[in-house]
Amino acid sequence: MANIKSAKKRIRVIDKKTARNRRVKGHLKAVLKAFDAAIEAGDMETAKEKLALAEKKLMQAAAKHTIHKNAASRKVSRLTKRFNKANA
């Protein structure tokens, strides 16, 4: 356990950031699962909406440094590729 005041504060700040990052990543997983479910069901209209939502949430997470911006772009690219392939 930390004894110095600034170290104690850093622990509190890290705990808050960790909780926020977990919440964002959990939400991302839910959005991506919804997209996968729509693709599997063959519902292209819903899949298109879920793709837009997934792209938005991934870019928001990248903007807040929860995930790396290149990782977000890569995931969006792969999702779009899957959508286009399923739509064709």
Backbone as CSV, one residue per row, in Angstrom:
resi,resn,N_x,N_y,N_z,CA_x,CA_y,CA_z,C_x,C_y,C_z
1,MET,0.846,-1.189,0.000,0.000,0.000,0.000,0.887,1.246,0.000
2,ALA,0.461,2.234,-0.747,1.232,3.468,-0.865,1.119,4.295,0.415
3,ASN,2.204,4.984,0.750,2.213,5.866,1.915,2.173,7.328,1.521
4,ILE,2.683,7.645,0.352,2.763,9.034,-0.079,1.422,9.461,-0.667
5,LYS,1.040,10.692,-0.365,-0.272,11.198,-0.777,-0.472,11.148,-2.286
6,SER,0.531,11.546,-3.048,0.404,11.556,-4.508,0.281,10.131,-5.061
7,ALA,0.953,9.186,-4.405,0.860,7.792,-4.840,-0.537,7.235,-4.569
8,LYS,-1.116,7.637,-3.442,-2.489,7.214,-3.120,-3.468,7.763,-4.146
9,LYS,-3.252,9.021,-4.542,-4.128,9.627,-5.540,-3.987,8.907,-6.881
10,ARG,-2.764,8.570,-7.264,-2.552,7.859,-8.527,-3.304,6.529,-8.528
11,ILE,-3.310,5.857,-7.382,-4.035,4.586,-7.272,-5.526,4.811,-7.505
12,ARG,-6.071,5.868,-6.911,-7.502,6.185,-7.098,-7.800,6.516,-8.559
13,VAL,-6.945,7.310,-9.171,-7.135,7.711,-10.570,-7.060,6.489,-11.490
14,ILE,-6.088,5.635,-11.244,-5.933,4.425,-12.059,-7.154,3.524,-11.927
15,ASP,-7.686,3.418,-10.702,-8.885,2.597,-10.493,-10.068,3.136,-11.294
16,LYS,-10.221,4.455,-11.322,-11.308,5.070,-12.092,-11.134,4.810,-13.586
17,LYS,-9.913,5.010,-14.071,-9.649,4.815,-15.496,-9.829,3.355,-15.897
18,THR,-9.404,2.437,-15.028,-9.553,1.010,-15.299,-11.032,0.652,-15.399
19,ALA,-11.827,1.183,-14.482,-13.265,0.910,-14.491,-13.904,1.452,-15.770
20,ARG,-13.521,2.665,-16.169,-14.074,3.261,-17.382,-13.674,2.447,-18.607
21,ASN,-12.393,2.040,-18.686,-11.925,1.256,-19.825,-12.641,-0.087,-19.901
22,ARG,-12.853,-0.739,-18.760,-13.574,-2.016,-18.751,-15.010,-1.832,-19.240
23,ARG,-15.639,-0.759,-18.798,-17.024,-0.485,-19.206,-17.092,-0.261,-20.714
24,VAL,-16.163,0.516,-21.245,-16.153,0.812,-22.680,-15.878,-0.457,-23.479
25,LYS,-14.902,-1.248,-23.042,-14.565,-2.478,-23.766,-15.712,-3.484,-23.706
26,GLY,-16.386,-3.550,-22.575,-17.542,-4.438,-22.458,-18.650,-4.019,-23.401
27,HIS,-18.872,-2.710,-23.493,-19.896,-2.186,-24.394,-19.517,-2.477,-25.851
28,LEU,-18.234,-2.335,-26.164,-17.759,-2.640,-27.521,-18.031,-4.098,-27.878
29,LYS,-17.750,-4.996,-26.935,-17.980,-6.418,-27.188,-19.455,-6.686,-27.460
30,ALA,-20.325,-6.015,-26.717,-21.772,-6.202,-26.914,-22.203,-5.712,-28.296
31,VAL,-21.668,-4.562,-28.710,-22.011,-4.004,-30.018,-21.520,-4.925,-31.139
32,LEU,-20.301,-5.447,-30.983,-19.743,-6.339,-32.002,-20.511,-7.661,-32.071
33,LYS,-20.958,-8.161,-30.920,-21.761,-9.386,-30.906,-23.101,-9.163,-31.592
34,ALA,-23.686,-7.983,-31.401,-24.954,-7.662,-32.050,-24.773,-7.628,-33.568
35,PHE,-23.650,-7.074,-34.020,-23.354,-7.048,-35.454,-23.199,-8.474,-35.981
36,ASP,-22.440,-9.300,-35.248,-22.243,-10.699,-35.657,-23.571,-11.438,-35.744
37,ALA,-24.436,-11.208,-34.771,-25.736,-11.882,-34.752,-26.572,-11.465,-35.965
38,ALA,-26.528,-10.194,-36.324,-27.295,-9.698,-37.473,-26.759,-10.298,-38.775
39,ILE,-25.445,-10.425,-38.881,-24.837,-11.029,-40.078,-25.229,-12.502,-40.169
40,GLU,-25.140,-13.209,-39.045,-25.477,-14.637,-39.022,-26.933,-14.865,-39.397
41,ALA,-27.809,-13.961,-38.940,-29.240,-14.092,-39.226,-29.560,-13.702,-40.672
42,GLY,-28.624,-13.014,-41.319,-28.848,-12.580,-42.693,-29.681,-11.323,-42.802
43,ASP,-29.842,-10.609,-41.696,-30.625,-9.372,-41.656,-29.705,-8.203,-42.006
44,MET,-29.634,-7.861,-43.272,-28.670,-6.861,-43.737,-29.029,-5.439,-43.296
45,GLU,-30.323,-5.164,-43.157,-30.730,-3.818,-42.716,-30.255,-3.563,-41.283
46,THR,-30.487,-4.537,-40.411,-30.030,-4.413,-39.024,-28.508,-4.423,-38.965
47,ALA,-27.882,-5.263,-39.780,-26.421,-5.343,-39.802,-25.815,-4.008,-40.207
48,LYS,-26.455,-3.319,-41.150,-25.959,-2.012,-41.586,-26.008,-1.003,-40.434
49,GLU,-27.110,-1.023,-39.671,-27.236,-0.131,-38.511,-26.195,-0.479,-37.446
50,LYS,-26.022,-1.778,-37.203,-25.060,-2.229,-36.188,-23.630,-1.908,-36.611
51,LEU,-23.361,-1.970,-37.909,-22.031,-1.622,-38.419,-21.734,-0.145,-38.160
52,ALA,-22.708,0.704,-38.427,-22.526,2.143,-38.189,-22.296,2.416,-36.708
53,LEU,-23.069,1.737,-35.864,-22.914,1.914,-34.414,-21.551,1.402,-33.950
54,ALA,-21.143,0.256,-34.474,-19.850,-0.316,-34.096,-18.708,0.606,-34.501
55,GLU,-18.793,1.169,-35.711,-17.753,2.084,-36.166,-17.677,3.305,-35.258
56,LYS,-18.833,3.848,-34.906,-18.883,5.022,-34.032,-18.260,4.718,-32.669
57,LYS,-18.657,3.595,-32.079,-18.164,3.248,-30.746,-16.668,2.924,-30.756
58,LEU,-16.198,2.264,-31.813,-14.770,1.967,-31.917,-13.949,3.244,-32.020
59,MET,-14.420,4.177,-32.826,-13.680,5.435,-32.987,-13.722,6.275,-31.701
60,GLN,-14.839,6.210,-30.985,-14.909,6.921,-29.701,-13.915,6.328,-28.706
61,ALA,-13.839,5.001,-28.677,-12.896,4.341,-27.775,-11.459,4.693,-28.145
62,ALA,-11.185,4.788,-29.444,-9.841,5.155,-29.890,-9.526,6.606,-29.524
63,ALA,-10.523,7.475,-29.625,-10.307,8.883,-29.304,-9.975,9.069,-27.823
64,LYS,-10.525,8.209,-26.975,-10.267,8.294,-25.538,-9.083,7.432,-25.107
65,HIS,-8.375,6.861,-26.079,-7.196,6.030,-25.829,-7.511,4.753,-25.056
66,THR,-8.743,4.277,-25.144,-9.077,3.000,-24.533,-8.494,1.874,-25.379
67,ILE,-8.588,2.037,-26.700,-7.913,1.135,-27.620,-7.093,1.995,-28.578
68,HIS,-6.126,1.385,-29.241,-5.267,2.127,-30.164,-6.055,2.490,-31.421
69,LYS,-5.763,3.644,-31.993,-6.509,4.106,-33.160,-6.344,3.177,-34.355
70,ASN,-5.159,2.577,-34.496,-4.956,1.634,-35.601,-5.752,0.352,-35.385
71,ALA,-5.877,-0.067,-34.141,-6.672,-1.261,-33.830,-8.142,-0.996,-34.156
72,ALA,-8.613,0.196,-33.817,-9.998,0.558,-34.113,-10.232,0.579,-35.620
73,SER,-9.310,1.189,-36.355,-9.432,1.252,-37.814,-9.402,-0.136,-38.429
74,ARG,-8.536,-0.995,-37.911,-8.433,-2.366,-38.413,-9.746,-3.125,-38.186
75,LYS,-10.326,-2.962,-37.002,-11.587,-3.645,-36.694,-12.718,-3.141,-37.579
76,VAL,-12.773,-1.826,-37.792,-13.803,-1.253,-38.659,-13.644,-1.795,-40.075
77,SER,-12.407,-1.858,-40.533,-12.137,-2.363,-41.879,-12.601,-3.809,-42.022
78,ARG,-12.299,-4.622,-41.031,-12.682,-6.032,-41.090,-14.199,-6.206,-41.020
79,LEU,-14.844,-5.391,-40.176,-16.308,-5.459,-40.074,-16.957,-5.063,-41.398
80,THR,-16.454,-3.990,-41.999,-16.995,-3.512,-43.275,-16.804,-4.552,-44.364
81,LYS,-15.640,-5.180,-44.357,-15.341,-6.231,-45.332,-16.323,-7.400,-45.181
82,ARG,-16.574,-7.802,-43.926,-17.531,-8.894,-43.669,-18.935,-8.522,-44.116
83,PHE,-19.307,-7.266,-43.836,-20.645,-6.811,-44.226,-20.807,-6.825,-45.750
84,ASN,-19.810,-6.301,-46.449,-19.866,-6.250,-47.918,-19.891,-7.651,-48.528
85,LYS,-19.129,-8.550,-47.939,-19.093,-9.929,-48.425,-20.463,-10.604,-48.216
86,ALA,-21.060,-10.385,-47.038,-22.367,-10.991,-46.738,-23.474,-10.360,-47.570
87,ASN,-23.305,-9.080,-47.887,-24.320,-8.343,-48.631,-24.298,-8.698,-50.117
88,ALA,-23.154,-9.153,-50.604,-23.013,-9.459,-52.041,-23.707,-10.762,-52.424
